[in-house]
Amino acid sequence: MEIVTSKPHDRLFKEMFSRREVVISYIENFIPKKIVSNMDLSTLEISKDSFISKDLKELYSDILYKTYMKDGSDVYVYLLFEHKSYVDKFIPFQLLKSMIAVWEFELKRLREEKKSLQKAFVPILPIALYHGEKKWSVNKDFQSLFLNLNEDLKDYLPNFNYLLLDSNSEVNIEEVKLNLILRIFLVGIKIAHSSSNSEEVISNTFALLEELSDKNMQVYLLEVMIRYFVVVTKEKEETKI
């Protein structure tokens, strides 16, 4: 599946996470087990590819999946990939805007289909993908963004937590049972944004590509990863000037 885009950040993310098997592998390994155990992942499918506003396309990429729970209810899994490689404490605000865009889309669809609107919204599981060199260090509670929030006001303001996939996670991605393409993505972005990109570590990443049985996919992902490495290296050099 070739994703045509001139933006290496977006292209890398979309190529990896437009693949159903990659998302299932991520869910099975990084989402809390109590949630995963109640999901019917055989029903997982892409719902719509982006809810990012046009003015923010240079900063973010996103993909929305939908699946059913074993009790018959449905849930969205929303993945947001930020192109910046530093800790951004306002990520929950971007997630909230995207979640609202999803619900607006759902509400519009229901109205067009003249469905009952007593209960219109599907729950969303928000996930942020972070690839910076520094470990994520900010609160994942949306209300933590409010300045001097009075306790008596908390019940009247929106609040949620989000899941985080940090490339600096203590989880050893060589030990967990990850889909090969997901492993390539996680190792690749970690290397690209590391200050110590040794030739040995990079060669180990390309060794993962050689494990792919599909040679055409092997060559394509190699090209995607090289373009990504080149762009990230250039961005690093520009920030030093």
N, C-alpha and C positions, 0 to 999 in steps of 0.2 A: 504494500500500500504506500504509494509515494505521495507525500504531502508537499505540494508546491508552494514554497515561500522563500523569500530572500532573507528572512530573519533567522539566523542559526539557532538562537535561543528557542524560538517558537517551533522551529522545524524539529529540533531534537526532542522537545517535550511531546509534540503532537505525534511524531513517529513512534515514540515509545508507548505513550498512554492512549493512543487510538487503538491499541491492540487489546482485545478482550482478555486474553490469557495473562497479559502483563498486569492489568488492573486486578484480576482475580488473585494473582500471586501477591500483589501488594496488600490487598484486603486481608487475605489469609494470614499474612505475617506481621502486619503492622497495626491493624485495627483491633481494639479490645475483643478478647475471645468471647465475652458474654454477648457482644453484638453479632460477631461472625457466626456463632453457633445457631443464631436465630435467622440467619439469612439463607435464602435459596439462590445461590450464586449461579445456578443453571439458567436463571432468568435474566442475568445481567446483560444490559445492552446500552449503547450510547443513545442518549436522548437528544441532545443538541450540543454542538461543539464549542460554543462560546457565549458568555454573558458579560464580557468585558466591554466597556464603553469605548468608542473609537479613539478617544483622546488618550486612552491608557494602554492601547495595544502594544506600544513600544516597551511597556513596563511589565506586562503580565501576559501569561497564556493560561487557558483553562479548558477543562473538559467536564461535561456532566454525564454521569451514568445513572441508570435507574435499575433497581432490582426489587424483588419481592421478599418480604419476610415470610417465615414459615407459617405464620398465622393468617396469611393472605393479604396483609397490608403491604403497601409499597414504600420505598424510601429512595431518595436521590443520594448519590455519592458525588460530591463536587470537589474537584482537584484544581488548586490554584498554584501556578508556578510563577514565582517572581523572578524577573531577569536580573535584578540587582543582587549583589552578593554580600550585602551587609544586613545586619539585624534591623528589621523595620517594625517598630512597635505598633504601627498603624495598620498592619496586616489584617487584624480583626475588623477594622472599618471597611476595608476593601471587600472582605468576605461578606460582610453584612450587605453591602451594596449589590454584590453579585447574587446573594440569596434572595434579596427583594426582587431582582430582575427575573430570577427563575420563577418566583411565585406570581409575578405580574404576567409572565408568559403563560403560566398554567391557568391563571384566572381568565385571560383573554381567550384561550382555547376553549375553556368550559362555557364561556358566554357565547362564543361562536357556535358551539355545538348544542347550545340551549340546555345544558345540564343543570342539575340542581346545585345551587351555590351555598347550601347550608354549611358545608364543610368543603373548602376549595383547595386547601394546601396540603402538599405531600411533604413529610419531614425531610430535611436536608442534613447530611453528615458532611460538615465542611472540613477540608484538609488543605493545609499549606505545605508546599514543598520548598525547603530552604537549602541552599547550596553554598553558603558562605564559609570562609575559613574559621571564623569564630563560632563557638557553640551558641545556639539560641539561648538567650538569657532573659527574655521579657515575659511578662505575665500573659497567659493565653485567655484570660477572662476579659470579655469585651468591656465591662464596666470599669476595668482598671484604667481605661483611657480618660475617664472623667476627672476633671480637676477638683480636688477637695469635695468629693461626693458625700453629701449628708446621708446617713443611714436611713433616715425617714423617706428619702426620695427613691431608694433603690427599687422598690416594688413598682415604680411607675416609669421605669426606663428599661429599654431592651437589654437582654443579657444572654450570652451563650459562651461556650468554650469551643475550641476547634482542635482538631488533631494536627500533629506536626510530623512531617518526615524530614529529619535533619540529617544531612550527609555526614555530619560529625557524630551521629548517634553511636552509643556504646554497643549497639547490636552489631555483631560481626557478620557482615553480609556474605562472608565466605562459608559460614556455618549454618545459617538458616536455609531452608529449602526454597530458594527464590527461582522464579522463571529466569532463564539465561539472559533474555533481553533486558529485564529489569535490573539484573546484576550489572550488565554492561552500562546501563544508564547511571546507576548509583556510583559505581566505581569511576566512570568517566567524568561526571560532574565534580566529584570529590577531587580528582586529580587536576582537572582544569582550573579549579579555584584554590588549589593548594600553593603555598609559597615554596614548596620543595618537590617540584615535579621531576623526580629522578627518572632517568632513561629506563631503569629497571622496572619501576612501578608502571610507567607508560607501556612498556613492552608486555607486562603482565595483563594490562587491559586489552591490548590487541590480541593477546593469547585467548582471551575469552571469546572474541569475535571468531577465532578459528574453530571454536567448538560448535558453531552454528552449522547445521547440516545443509541449509539452503545457501548455496554459494552466491547466488544473486543478492540475497539479503545481506550476506556477509560483506560483499563489496559495497553495497549501498550504505549500510550502517558505518562502515569504515570511512566512507566519504563524508557522511554526516558528522561523525565524531571529529575528524580532522578539521573540518570547517569550524566546528564549535571551539576546538582548542585554539585555532588561529585567532578567532574573534575575541575570545576571552583573554588571550595573551596580549592582543593589541589594546584591549580596554585597560588592562593592568598597566601597560606602559604609558598610556595617555593620562592615567590618574597620577603618575609619578611626575609628570611635567609641571 
